[in-house]
């Protein structure tokens, strides 16, 4: 069965991303396996991409919301645990340059 294409589909992923916005640094959610965590992360990416596509239809190119979503600052990571579980970590990456000490490749 295919997934519904509605922008409001996948309410669990949408609710998680909205909660991440309200969290100070981000949130983690634990799944019983890597596969389930990977599937949830893909659901979150699907929500983000559908919202981006919707915003491109709703807003004009001159509008700042045209090519972005409210979740653009959120990065999603998978963290395998020693007990076989896996966490999806959603973090605010607002200060990525300073936090990671990014250097230019020569």
Backbone torsions as a table, in degrees:
resi	resn	phi	psi	omega
1	UNK	NA	133.0	-179.2
2	UNK	-80.9	160.1	179.5
3	UNK	-78.6	147.4	174.0
4	UNK	-67.2	144.7	-175.6
5	UNK	-95.2	4.1	-180.0
6	UNK	-60.4	144.3	176.0
7	UNK	-63.9	-22.9	-179.7
8	UNK	-96.7	6.8	176.0
9	UNK	-70.4	168.1	179.7
10	UNK	59.4	55.0	-175.1
11	UNK	-62.7	-27.3	178.6
12	UNK	-66.2	-43.9	178.8
13	UNK	-67.8	-40.8	178.3
14	UNK	-62.0	-44.1	179.6
15	UNK	-64.6	-40.5	178.3
16	UNK	-62.0	-47.9	179.9
17	UNK	-61.4	-38.6	178.3
18	UNK	-66.6	-37.6	177.0
19	UNK	-67.4	-34.9	178.0
20	UNK	-61.4	-39.6	179.1
21	UNK	-59.2	-34.0	-178.0
22	UNK	-83.9	-18.7	-179.8
23	UNK	-76.2	147.9	-176.0
24	UNK	-60.9	-50.7	-178.7
25	UNK	-116.0	-20.2	-177.6
26	UNK	144.5	-169.4	-179.1
27	UNK	-140.5	158.6	171.9
28	UNK	-127.6	145.1	176.5
29	UNK	-133.5	133.0	-175.8
30	UNK	-98.9	135.7	177.0
31	UNK	-119.4	154.6	-176.6
32	UNK	-70.1	-13.4	-179.3
33	UNK	-152.0	162.8	176.1
34	UNK	-61.3	-41.5	-177.2
35	UNK	-60.6	-43.0	179.8
36	UNK	-69.1	-37.7	177.3
37	UNK	-66.0	-42.8	178.4
38	UNK	-60.7	-43.1	180.0
39	UNK	-63.8	-40.5	179.4
40	UNK	-67.1	-41.4	178.0
41	UNK	-60.9	-39.9	177.7
42	UNK	-65.0	-36.2	176.2
43	UNK	-62.2	-40.6	177.8
44	UNK	-64.2	-43.5	177.5
45	UNK	-63.5	-35.9	178.2
46	UNK	-64.4	-43.3	177.8
47	UNK	-60.7	-45.0	179.9
48	UNK	-62.0	-43.8	-177.7
49	UNK	-70.4	-35.5	177.2
50	UNK	-67.6	-37.9	177.9
51	UNK	-65.8	-39.4	177.8
52	UNK	-62.9	-44.3	178.4
53	UNK	-62.7	-40.2	178.3
54	UNK	-64.3	-44.1	-179.8
55	UNK	-62.6	-32.8	178.0
56	UNK	-69.5	-25.5	177.3
57	UNK	-84.9	-35.1	-173.4
58	UNK	-81.1	-40.7	-174.7
59	UNK	-102.0	154.1	175.4
60	UNK	-81.3	163.3	-178.6
61	UNK	-61.9	-22.6	179.8
62	UNK	-79.8	-17.6	-178.3
63	UNK	-78.9	136.6	-179.6
64	UNK	-63.7	-22.0	179.2
65	UNK	-83.6	-2.5	-174.8
66	UNK	-58.7	-49.7	-172.6
67	UNK	-115.7	40.3	178.5
68	UNK	-155.3	167.6	174.2
69	UNK	-127.4	168.4	177.6
70	UNK	-70.7	-13.0	-177.0
71	UNK	-100.7	10.0	-175.9
72	UNK	-61.0	-30.1	-178.5
73	UNK	-77.5	-6.3	-176.9
74	UNK	-92.3	129.4	173.8
75	UNK	-111.8	140.5	-177.0
76	UNK	-111.8	131.4	-178.5
77	UNK	-129.1	150.6	172.9
78	UNK	-103.8	134.0	-179.8
79	UNK	-127.2	102.2	178.1
80	UNK	-69.2	138.4	-179.8
81	UNK	-106.5	156.9	-177.2
82	UNK	-67.5	-21.6	180.0
83	UNK	-87.0	6.8	178.9
84	UNK	94.2	-12.2	176.7
85	UNK	-78.7	172.4	179.1
86	UNK	-144.1	138.3	179.4
87	UNK	-106.4	141.3	167.4
88	UNK	-97.8	119.6	179.8
89	UNK	-106.5	125.0	178.7
90	UNK	-115.3	117.0	-173.4
91	UNK	-123.3	150.9	171.4
92	UNK	-81.1	118.9	-179.4
93	UNK	-109.6	50.4	-177.6
94	UNK	-69.7	-35.5	-175.1
95	UNK	-113.5	45.8	-173.0
96	UNK	-62.2	-38.5	-177.5
97	UNK	-62.3	-48.4	-179.5
98	UNK	-71.8	-34.9	-175.8
99	UNK	-70.7	-33.4	-175.0
100	UNK	-103.6	-5.1	-178.2
101	UNK	58.8	52.1	-177.5
102	UNK	-66.3	133.7	179.2
103	UNK	-119.3	147.9	178.5
104	UNK	-75.4	138.7	178.1
105	UNK	-81.3	132.0	-178.9
106	UNK	-100.2	NA	NA
